Amino acid sequence: MTDPQIDYAAVFRALPGMVALLTPDLVYADANDDFVRLAGRTREQLLGRYIFDVFPENPNDPAAAGMRETRESMLRVVATGERDTMALLRYDIQDPERPGHWREHYWSPVNAPVRDSEGRVVLVVHRVEEVTELIRARGGPDGDRQARVLEAELYTRSRELQEVNERLRKAHAHEREVALALQAAMLPAPRPTGTHGAAVRYQPAIGALNVCGDWYDLVELPGQGLAVAVGDVVGHGLAAACVMGQLRSALSAACRVAAGPAQALEALGLYARSVDGAESTTVVTTFIDWNSHAITYSCAGHPPPALLHPDGTVTFLDQATDPPLAARPEHVPRPQARILFTEGSTLVLYTDGLIERRTEDIGAGLARLADSLTRHRRSAPEALADALLADLLPPTGTTDDTALIVIRL
């Protein structure tokens, strides 16, 4: 049996309920039959025109906010790539046959994105349900009065919810901006030893507050050595950024005096017990000895670093793995392991946002990382860092932030 040939343009026009498609500039690209009929506009009056030229705000209502709120909702969809459901909205429509006469209307709108193959929003689906008659439809001899009471109550509550929602959006956006600025101020620029190249990246989560828990650090050690670490604090926002700053500074100091990465993580684990919000932080620390061409490493519940050899093979440094910071009820020594490298190898440390996906095993993410490293093995650190982000992160972004360090050995 062959698959039926579906005329999706015909399906769209026959959809029940009012549905329109708009460009990211909020110009009508298409509208279904119900939208044309119930909006009281012809298709020619809609297509190719800016939405608010077709449906301007009612100038006779000084409290009218339907146009502003609809525009803000649609622009959020374009900016974030996420669906936006609006509260009950009053948005009057001008009678096209009676200029200056406006009809009172109440709507329940939903705006949703349509993305292209690269994840960019190319259309906004604007679905609207008119609820004017529902608000007014109250029976009985005193129906008009009851209808107006119900109408006022619904409208007032919807406005209150919308205003609370807007305040929360602005508060969250402000917290995100402050947390990202704080994180950027605390994260160091790469300072590799000698002629060895290094690249660092921090990619915040998109459309979420789950940011500012990841960090990286590079510390020059006595005797031609370099300590490289990445970590991930449980939590988000300003609280996570503050905890991250404390832990990064503590580990940076510990690496300068510890005999090896395991001892540095032991000191950090003891410190984490006294810092609210530091429990269950994951971190991996590597000590690079340029003279002996050796990497000593220790991992506290963190995804394993990857060592890319010049021939394109990849070794994951997973032989010294222990639970996250402060996860055990009592302090115990942490393990560490040592591996040799050849000149021209590349060491890659990262946080779980680079490889983990909720719908799959971590092994699949590690396999993707190894494959990308092999394909780009001849790239310099800066180009390799960009290639890894492009290959491994979804084009629409992730719900977790990502830190990445690439060191040419």
TORLUMBA-97727 format. One record per residue (C-alpha): residue number from 1; x, y, z. Coordinates in pm, whole numbers, plus 50000, padded with zeros to 5 digits. Example, Ala and Ser with C-alpha at 12.3 -4.5 7.8 and 13.67 -1.06 7.14 Angstrom:
REM residues 2
{1; {51230; 49550; 50780}}
{2; {51367; 49894; 50714}}
//
This chain:
REM residues 409
{1; {50000; 50000; 50000}}
{2; {50149; 50335; 49899}}
{3; {50145; 50636; 50125}}
{4; {49866; 50881; 50040}}
{5; {49965; 51209; 49878}}
{6; {49851; 51479; 50119}}
{7; {49785; 51833; 50007}}
{8; {49906; 52013; 50318}}
{9; {49802; 52354; 50185}}
{10; {49444; 52225; 50160}}
{11; {49471; 52073; 50509}}
{12; {49592; 52404; 50651}}
{13; {49306; 52600; 50499}}
{14; {49050; 52346; 50625}}
{15; {49181; 52346; 50984}}
{16; {48903; 52424; 51233}}
{17; {48964; 52741; 51427}}
{18; {49155; 53056; 51340}}
{19; {49515; 52989; 51233}}
{20; {49755; 53226; 51055}}
{21; {50121; 53208; 50957}}
{22; {50344; 53514; 50998}}
{23; {50705; 53583; 50906}}
{24; {50958; 53678; 51180}}
{25; {50883; 54040; 51079}}
{26; {50516; 53974; 51169}}
{27; {50387; 53991; 50812}}
{28; {50103; 53759; 50716}}
{29; {50227; 53469; 50502}}
{30; {49903; 53267; 50503}}
{31; {49573; 53227; 50686}}
{32; {49323; 52945; 50696}}
{33; {48959; 52981; 50592}}
{34; {48828; 53021; 50947}}
{35; {49075; 53301; 51017}}
{36; {48968; 53489; 50704}}
{37; {48600; 53440; 50781}}
{38; {48602; 53520; 51154}}
{39; {48848; 53809; 51127}}
{40; {48625; 53976; 50870}}
{41; {48910; 54031; 50624}}
{42; {48974; 53893; 50276}}
{43; {49288; 53700; 50199}}
{44; {49411; 53992; 49989}}
{45; {49370; 54224; 50287}}
{46; {49592; 53994; 50498}}
{47; {49871; 53838; 50296}}
{48; {50192; 54037; 50267}}
{49; {50080; 54297; 50521}}
{50; {50211; 54374; 50871}}
{51; {49970; 54230; 51128}}
{52; {49916; 54555; 51316}}
{53; {49851; 54752; 50998}}
{54; {49562; 54514; 50939}}
{55; {49449; 54509; 51303}}
{56; {49552; 54833; 51479}}
{57; {49473; 54913; 51840}}
{58; {49136; 55064; 51931}}
{59; {49212; 55438; 51972}}
{60; {48893; 55489; 52171}}
{61; {49016; 55267; 52457}}
{62; {49304; 55432; 52650}}
{63; {49366; 55108; 52844}}
{64; {49393; 54893; 52533}}
{65; {49703; 54671; 52535}}
{66; {49612; 54392; 52295}}
{67; {49845; 54504; 52018}}
{68; {50147; 54549; 52247}}
{69; {50102; 54216; 52421}}
{70; {50044; 54024; 52099}}
{71; {50355; 54181; 51944}}
{72; {50569; 54100; 52250}}
{73; {50446; 53741; 52252}}
{74; {50528; 53689; 51884}}
{75; {50871; 53849; 51916}}
{76; {50948; 53623; 52214}}
{77; {50867; 53324; 51994}}
{78; {51103; 53453; 51725}}
{79; {51380; 53525; 51977}}
{80; {51357; 53209; 52189}}
{81; {51214; 52952; 51949}}
{82; {50963; 52852; 52219}}
{83; {50583; 52843; 52219}}
{84; {50408; 53129; 52398}}
{85; {50054; 53093; 52535}}
{86; {49890; 53424; 52614}}
{87; {49631; 53502; 52879}}
{88; {49275; 53597; 52786}}
{89; {49307; 53907; 52570}}
{90; {49071; 54187; 52478}}
{91; {49153; 54309; 52128}}
{92; {48881; 54507; 51949}}
{93; {48849; 54490; 51569}}
{94; {48751; 54777; 51345}}
{95; {48449; 54715; 51124}}
{96; {48587; 54731; 50766}}
{97; {48251; 54857; 50637}}
{98; {48204; 55121; 50908}}
{99; {48525; 55323; 50961}}
{100; {48563; 55442; 51317}}
{101; {48334; 55169; 51454}}
{102; {48504; 54909; 51673}}
{103; {48365; 54572; 51781}}
{104; {48454; 54441; 52123}}
{105; {48633; 54101; 52103}}
{106; {48800; 53863; 52349}}
{107; {49059; 53611; 52233}}
{108; {49265; 53319; 52364}}
{109; {49588; 53323; 52153}}
{110; {49880; 53080; 52122}}
{111; {50193; 53156; 51921}}
{112; {50433; 52879; 51818}}
{113; {50756; 52866; 51612}}
{114; {50826; 52687; 51285}}
{115; {51201; 52622; 51244}}
{116; {51411; 52543; 50941}}
{117; {51672; 52264; 50923}}
{118; {51925; 52484; 51104}}
{119; {51691; 52563; 51392}}
{120; {51609; 52920; 51293}}
{121; {51252; 53046; 51338}}
{122; {51114; 53111; 50989}}
{123; {50741; 53134; 51067}}
{124; {50516; 53203; 51362}}
{125; {50196; 52999; 51390}}
{126; {49930; 53228; 51535}}
{127; {49630; 53027; 51657}}
{128; {49343; 53225; 51803}}
{129; {49019; 53113; 51967}}
{130; {48753; 53379; 51996}}
{131; {48577; 53362; 52334}}
{132; {48365; 53676; 52312}}
{133; {48035; 53491; 52300}}
{134; {48143; 53255; 52579}}
{135; {48205; 53550; 52807}}
{136; {47870; 53707; 52722}}
{137; {47659; 53390; 52715}}
{138; {47488; 53391; 53054}}
{139; {47118; 53305; 53060}}
{140; {46826; 53429; 53277}}
{141; {46628; 53750; 53296}}
{142; {46926; 53931; 53441}}
{143; {47159; 53792; 53175}}
{144; {47311; 54120; 53061}}
{145; {47415; 54220; 53411}}
{146; {47553; 53873; 53489}}
{147; {47736; 53867; 53158}}
{148; {47903; 54199; 53229}}
{149; {47999; 54088; 53581}}
{150; {48151; 53767; 53443}}
{151; {48321; 53956; 53162}}
{152; {48476; 54205; 53402}}
{153; {48587; 53929; 53641}}
{154; {48749; 53718; 53369}}
{155; {48916; 54015; 53209}}
{156; {49048; 54151; 53539}}
{157; {49190; 53813; 53643}}
{158; {49349; 53758; 53303}}
{159; {49511; 54103; 53314}}
{160; {49647; 54032; 53661}}
{161; {49793; 53700; 53546}}
{162; {49944; 53859; 53240}}
{163; {50105; 54135; 53446}}
{164; {50247; 53884; 53695}}
{165; {50379; 53678; 53406}}
{166; {50550; 53982; 53254}}
{167; {50710; 54077; 53586}}
{168; {50842; 53722; 53626}}
{169; {50983; 53726; 53273}}
{170; {51165; 54053; 53336}}
{171; {51295; 53937; 53676}}
{172; {51424; 53611; 53529}}
{173; {51584; 53791; 53236}}
{174; {51756; 54036; 53472}}
{175; {51884; 53757; 53696}}
{176; {52017; 53572; 53393}}
{177; {52201; 53882; 53267}}
{178; {52356; 53952; 53607}}
{179; {52457; 53588; 53655}}
{180; {52616; 53569; 53310}}
{181; {52804; 53895; 53368}}
{182; {52927; 53767; 53704}}
{183; {53036; 53438; 53549}}
{184; {53217; 53611; 53264}}
{185; {53407; 53827; 53513}}
{186; {53519; 53524; 53715}}
{187; {53618; 53289; 53432}}
{188; {53983; 53335; 53327}}
{189; {54134; 53374; 52982}}
{190; {54356; 53082; 52874}}
{191; {54719; 53115; 52981}}
{192; {54896; 52807; 52843}}
{193; {55267; 52751; 52902}}
{194; {55518; 52808; 52625}}
{195; {55407; 52760; 52267}}
{196; {55121; 52518; 52342}}
{197; {54785; 52643; 52214}}
{198; {54463; 52652; 52412}}
{199; {54101; 52749; 52348}}
{200; {53817; 52793; 52596}}
{201; {53444; 52827; 52539}}
{202; {53142; 52891; 52759}}
{203; {52800; 52838; 52598}}
{204; {52504; 52937; 52820}}
{205; {52177; 52749; 52810}}
{206; {51912; 52887; 52575}}
{207; {51566; 52991; 52690}}
{208; {51622; 52872; 53045}}
{209; {51767; 52979; 53379}}
{210; {51989; 52671; 53403}}
{211; {52305; 52876; 53352}}
{212; {52614; 52981; 53542}}
{213; {52699; 52656; 53720}}
{214; {52982; 52555; 53485}}
{215; {53341; 52675; 53510}}
{216; {53689; 52612; 53375}}
{217; {54036; 52705; 53496}}
{218; {54398; 52690; 53381}}
{219; {54672; 52723; 53642}}
{220; {55045; 52738; 53568}}
{221; {55232; 52503; 53800}}
{222; {55594; 52520; 53919}}
{223; {55838; 52327; 53704}}
{224; {55686; 52362; 53356}}
{225; {55341; 52226; 53438}}
{226; {54981; 52323; 53379}}
{227; {54669; 52235; 53578}}
{228; {54347; 52228; 53374}}
{229; {54004; 52181; 53537}}
{230; {53634; 52202; 53457}}
{231; {53343; 52179; 53699}}
{232; {52966; 52190; 53716}}
{233; {52766; 52319; 54013}}
{234; {52416; 52184; 54071}}
{235; {52172; 52475; 54046}}
{236; {52136; 52783; 53831}}
{237; {52134; 53159; 53820}}
{238; {52306; 53390; 54067}}
{239; {52327; 53127; 54342}}
{240; {52512; 52883; 54116}}
{241; {52740; 53159; 53984}}
{242; {52841; 53253; 54339}}
{243; {52909; 52891; 54438}}
{244; {53100; 52840; 54115}}
{245; {53324; 53138; 54193}}
{246; {53407; 53008; 54539}}
{247; {53487; 52656; 54421}}
{248; {53692; 52770; 54122}}
{249; {53905; 52997; 54341}}
{250; {53951; 52724; 54604}}
{251; {54055; 52465; 54345}}
{252; {54291; 52713; 54178}}
{253; {54467; 52768; 54510}}
{254; {54471; 52395; 54594}}
{255; {54630; 52305; 54258}}
{256; {54922; 52538; 54330}}
{257; {55021; 52359; 54653}}
{258; {54890; 52001; 54609}}
{259; {55117; 51713; 54510}}
{260; {54867; 51604; 54244}}
{261; {54508; 51639; 54120}}
{262; {54366; 51387; 54369}}
{263; {54500; 51588; 54663}}
{264; {54366; 51908; 54508}}
{265; {54017; 51754; 54478}}
{266; {54035; 51623; 54835}}
{267; {54101; 51977; 54960}}
{268; {53819; 52108; 54742}}
{269; {53582; 51839; 54873}}
{270; {53652; 51940; 55232}}
{271; {53592; 52304; 55145}}
{272; {53269; 52220; 54960}}
{273; {53119; 52080; 55282}}
{274; {53117; 52434; 55423}}
{275; {52962; 52603; 55117}}
{276; {52584; 52598; 55079}}
{277; {52490; 52471; 54735}}
{278; {52827; 52308; 54664}}
{279; {52713; 51955; 54740}}
{280; {52714; 51715; 54444}}
{281; {52928; 51946; 54231}}
{282; {53119; 51750; 53967}}
{283; {53474; 51841; 53868}}
{284; {53773; 51693; 53691}}
{285; {54133; 51813; 53734}}
{286; {54434; 51728; 53517}}
{287; {54803; 51807; 53581}}
{288; {55005; 51826; 53258}}
{289; {55381; 51768; 53287}}
{290; {55542; 51896; 52970}}
{291; {55884; 51748; 53057}}
{292; {55769; 51387; 53106}}
{293; {55483; 51410; 52853}}
{294; {55238; 51283; 53115}}
{295; {54888; 51374; 53229}}
{296; {54784; 51295; 53586}}
{297; {54413; 51326; 53649}}
{298; {54136; 51277; 53903}}
{299; {53761; 51299; 53849}}
{300; {53481; 51371; 54097}}
{301; {53165; 51246; 53925}}
{302; {53243; 51435; 53603}}
{303; {53243; 51316; 53240}}
{304; {53594; 51192; 53147}}
{305; {53840; 51415; 52959}}
{306; {53924; 51304; 52605}}
{307; {54280; 51262; 52479}}
{308; {54300; 51290; 52100}}
{309; {54614; 51122; 51963}}
{310; {54783; 51246; 51643}}
{311; {54661; 50937; 51454}}
{312; {54297; 51028; 51527}}
{313; {54229; 50771; 51798}}
{314; {54065; 50893; 52119}}
{315; {54124; 50778; 52477}}
{316; {53884; 50877; 52752}}
{317; {54054; 50939; 53088}}
{318; {53818; 50730; 53300}}
{319; {54051; 50535; 53528}}
{320; {54029; 50765; 53830}}
{321; {53659; 50834; 53881}}
{322; {53499; 50900; 54220}}
{323; {53165; 51047; 54343}}
{324; {53093; 51424; 54327}}
{325; {53207; 51667; 54595}}
{326; {53065; 51614; 54944}}
{327; {52860; 51318; 54822}}
{328; {53007; 51075; 55078}}
{329; {52915; 51112; 55446}}
{330; {53284; 51086; 55539}}
{331; {53598; 51214; 55373}}
{332; {53812; 50950; 55198}}
{333; {54118; 50986; 54970}}
{334; {54042; 51027; 54600}}
{335; {54204; 50820; 54322}}
{336; {54423; 50953; 54046}}
{337; {54569; 50799; 53730}}
{338; {54849; 50881; 53488}}
{339; {54872; 50854; 53109}}
{340; {55152; 50943; 52867}}
{341; {55096; 51153; 52556}}
{342; {55289; 51222; 52239}}
{343; {55362; 51569; 52110}}
{344; {55079; 51692; 51892}}
{345; {54806; 51524; 52096}}
{346; {54505; 51726; 52215}}
{347; {54342; 51723; 52558}}
{348; {53972; 51815; 52577}}
{349; {53784; 51885; 52900}}
{350; {53414; 51971; 52898}}
{351; {53095; 51976; 53102}}
{352; {52796; 51746; 53050}}
{353; {52603; 52000; 52841}}
{354; {52830; 51910; 52549}}
{355; {52745; 51540; 52538}}
{356; {52443; 51449; 52750}}
{357; {52087; 51428; 52619}}
{358; {51791; 51328; 52833}}
{359; {51664; 51072; 52585}}
{360; {51986; 50870; 52545}}
{361; {52268; 50698; 52729}}
{362; {52586; 50895; 52799}}
{363; {52776; 50646; 52583}}
{364; {52608; 50786; 52273}}
{365; {52729; 51136; 52359}}
{366; {53083; 51016; 52420}}
{367; {53077; 50835; 52086}}
{368; {52967; 51159; 51911}}
{369; {53249; 51347; 52082}}
{370; {53509; 51089; 51977}}
{371; {53384; 51093; 51619}}
{372; {53396; 51473; 51600}}
{373; {53748; 51482; 51747}}
{374; {53870; 51227; 51494}}
{375; {53720; 51416; 51200}}
{376; {53870; 51748; 51311}}
{377; {54201; 51612; 51449}}
{378; {54413; 51839; 51229}}
{379; {54235; 52158; 51342}}
{380; {54404; 52412; 51568}}
{381; {54254; 52448; 51919}}
{382; {54035; 52750; 51835}}
{383; {53894; 52588; 51522}}
{384; {53852; 52255; 51699}}
{385; {53657; 52417; 51985}}
{386; {53419; 52580; 51738}}
{387; {53379; 52253; 51545}}
{388; {53294; 52058; 51861}}
{389; {53023; 52305; 51959}}
{390; {52881; 52303; 51606}}
{391; {52883; 51921; 51585}}
{392; {52758; 51836; 51932}}
{393; {52519; 52110; 52044}}
{394; {52169; 52122; 51891}}
{395; {52119; 52424; 51664}}
{396; {51842; 52549; 51891}}
{397; {52067; 52527; 52201}}
{398; {52047; 52310; 52511}}
{399; {51880; 52333; 52851}}
{400; {52220; 52314; 53022}}
{401; {52522; 52539; 52986}}
{402; {52849; 52407; 52845}}
{403; {53213; 52476; 52930}}
{404; {53492; 52350; 52704}}
{405; {53874; 52357; 52709}}
{406; {54095; 52239; 52424}}
{407; {54473; 52210; 52488}}
{408; {54728; 52122; 52220}}
{409; {54997; 51913; 52390}}
//
